[in-house]
């Protein structure tokens, strides 16, 4: 499985609670870096998987954007959203 990333530091990936191996590929000038995840088990057709990625972003992380609590409907918590789409290979 390959995901797009841009200007984030990935520290850990889990799939259904199990540690997964991951590699950040070479950075492309405007596309960012591919994050390749190796699942710790064989995924069967129709099986669901929950992928959790621990990462740090920075102000230059253009693929990730934040709303402050004041910008959200509940006004209590910040909100993180992504402009990118998943690319499963």
C-alpha positions in Angstrom: 0.0 0.0 0.0 1.4 3.4 -1.0 0.2 6.8 0.3 1.3 10.3 -0.7 3.0 12.4 1.9 4.4 15.9 1.9 6.6 17.5 4.6 5.6 15.1 7.4 7.8 13.0 9.7 6.3 9.5 10.1 7.3 7.7 13.3 5.0 4.7 13.4 2.4 2.8 11.4 0.0 0.2 12.8 -2.6 -2.0 11.0 -5.4 -3.3 13.1 -3.2 -2.6 16.2 -0.1 -4.5 14.9 3.1 -2.7 14.0 3.7 -2.4 10.3 6.9 -1.8 8.4 7.0 1.4 6.4 9.4 3.3 4.1 9.3 6.9 3.0 10.5 7.1 -0.6 12.6 9.7 -2.4 11.1 13.2 -2.2 9.6 14.5 -5.5 9.8 18.3 -6.2 6.1 18.9 -6.0 4.4 15.6 -5.3 6.1 14.9 -1.9 7.3 11.4 -0.8 5.5 8.1 -1.2 4.8 6.3 2.1 5.0 2.5 1.4 3.3 0.4 4.1 3.8 -3.4 4.4 0.9 -4.9 6.2 1.9 -7.3 9.0 -0.6 -9.9 7.7 -2.2 -10.9 4.4 -5.3 -8.8 3.7 -8.2 -11.0 2.5 -10.8 -9.8 0.0 -13.5 -7.9 1.9 -11.4 -7.7 5.1 -11.3 -4.3 6.7 -8.1 -2.8 8.0 -7.6 0.2 10.3 -4.3 1.9 9.4 -3.0 4.4 12.0 -0.1 6.6 11.2 1.8 8.5 13.9 3.4 11.6 12.4 4.5 15.2 12.9 3.7 18.0 10.6 5.1 21.5 10.1 3.7 24.8 8.9 5.1 24.0 5.4 3.1 20.8 5.2 0.8 22.0 2.4 -1.1 18.7 2.1 -2.3 19.0 5.7 -4.3 22.0 6.9 -5.6 22.9 10.3 -8.7 24.8 11.5 -8.3 26.4 14.9 -11.1 25.6 17.5 -12.7 29.0 16.7 -13.0 28.0 13.0 -14.9 24.8 13.8 -18.7 24.4 14.4 -18.2 23.2 18.0 -15.5 25.8 18.8 -13.8 23.4 21.2 -11.3 21.3 19.2 -8.9 22.0 16.3 -9.6 20.1 13.1 -7.0 18.5 10.7 -7.9 17.8 7.1 -6.0 16.6 4.0 -6.2 17.8 0.4 -4.8 14.5 -0.8 -6.3 11.2 -1.9 -5.3 7.7 -1.0 -3.6 5.7 -3.8 -3.7 2.0 -3.2 -1.4 -0.1 -5.3 
